[in-house]
Amino acid sequence: MNRLSFTAIFASMITLGLTSCSSSNAQQKDSREKALVLYFSATGTTASVARLIAEQTGADLCEIKPAVPYTAADLDWRNSRSRSSVEMNNPTSRPAIMNVEKDIAAYDLIYLGYPIWWDQAPRIINTFIENHNLKGKRVIPFATSGSSSIDNSVKQLKATYPDIAWEKGKLLNNVDKTVIRQWTDRFVTGSKQR
């Protein structure tokens, strides 16, 4: 084989190899789930955690905003007539929300965050779910709370919306980037913990 032929064959092999690697990387990128961190936060606590999750995962970030923002008086859990108390005491309450700024249908994986109110997800979460088709999507709940765990809220969400592919939820109080990364890595790599 002359030197020119060998050089041509070698160049062809490198080109094919690069094309193959490029194609493989594109397939990996395409096969990765498109993720969204979606959250409701009345005081900013859950919002801080949501931002950390988005930062650590590269997911998009979107807030569920009430049509009428909650005031401090609305959130007074000691007052049975406060807005939040009235909503949480009525299982059919669905507080109005503003239009969400993202096309939810475009996402495969949704981190869904909320504060725990009366050992449950706030009713505004129900409003959101009932106004958006999450059927078959992987939804990973996370919450913040002063005293409750996330377990009952996730149990109720799973029972109320069984068509959603719920993952195991996690309470994320006072967490840092390392804790967030360790928790979210399980979902990005595809290990599912339902």
Residue pairs with C-beta under 8 A, 6 or more apart in sequence:
32 188
33 107
33 108
33 109
33 138
33 188
34 106
34 107
34 108
34 109
35 57
35 58
35 59
35 60
35 107
35 108
35 109
35 110
35 111
35 188
36 59
36 60
36 61
36 62
36 102
36 104
36 107
36 109
36 110
36 111
37 50
37 51
37 53
37 54
37 57
37 59
37 60
37 61
37 62
37 110
37 111
37 113
38 62
38 63
38 64
38 100
38 102
38 104
38 110
38 111
38 112
38 113
38 128
39 46
39 47
39 49
39 50
39 62
39 63
39 64
39 111
39 112
39 113
39 114
40 46
40 63
40 64
40 65
40 66
40 113
40 114
40 115
40 122
40 124
40 125
40 128
41 47
41 48
41 50
41 63
41 113
41 114
41 115
42 70
42 75
42 84
42 115
42 122
43 75
43 115
45 115
45 144
46 113
46 114
46 115
46 143
46 144
47 63
49 113
49 142
49 144
49 172
49 175
49 180
50 61
50 63
50 111
50 113
51 61
52 175
52 176
52 177
52 180
53 59
53 111
53 113
53 142
53 180
53 184
54 60
54 61
55 177
56 177
56 180
56 181
56 184
57 111
57 184
57 188
59 109
59 111
60 102
60 107
62 100
62 101
62 102
64 97
64 100
64 124
64 125
64 128
65 97
65 98
66 95
66 96
66 97
66 98
66 124
67 95
67 96
67 97
67 98
68 95
68 96
70 83
70 84
71 83
73 79
73 82
73 83
74 82
74 83
74 84
75 82
75 83
75 84
76 82
76 84
76 85
77 84
77 85
77 117
77 118
79 85
80 86
80 89
84 117
84 122
86 93
87 93
87 95
87 122
87 123
88 117
88 118
88 120
88 122
88 123
90 123
93 123
94 123
94 124
94 126
94 127
94 130
95 122
95 123
95 124
95 127
96 127
97 124
97 127
97 128
97 131
100 128
100 132
104 110
104 132
104 133
104 134
105 133
107 137
108 137
108 138
109 137
109 138
109 140
109 187
110 134
110 137
110 138
110 139
110 140
111 140
111 142
111 184
112 125
112 139
112 140
112 141
112 142
113 141
113 142
113 143
113 144
113 172
114 121
114 122
114 124
114 125
114 141
114 143
114 153
115 122
115 143
115 144
115 145
116 143
116 144
116 145
116 148
116 149
116 150
116 153
116 171
119 148
119 152
119 153
120 152
120 153
120 156
121 141
121 143
121 153
121 156
121 157
125 157
126 160
129 157
129 161
129 164
134 161
134 163
134 164
135 163
135 164
136 163
136 164
136 165
137 164
137 165
138 165
138 167
138 187
138 192
139 164
139 165
139 166
139 167
140 166
140 167
140 168
140 169
140 187
141 150
141 153
141 154
141 157
141 166
141 167
141 169
141 170
142 150
142 169
142 170
142 171
142 172
143 150
143 153
143 169
143 170
143 171
143 172
144 171
144 172
144 173
145 171
145 173
149 171
150 169
150 170
150 171
151 169
153 169
154 166
154 168
154 169
157 164
157 166
158 164
158 166
165 194
166 194
167 187
167 192
167 193
167 194
168 193
168 194
170 183
172 179
172 180
172 183
186 193
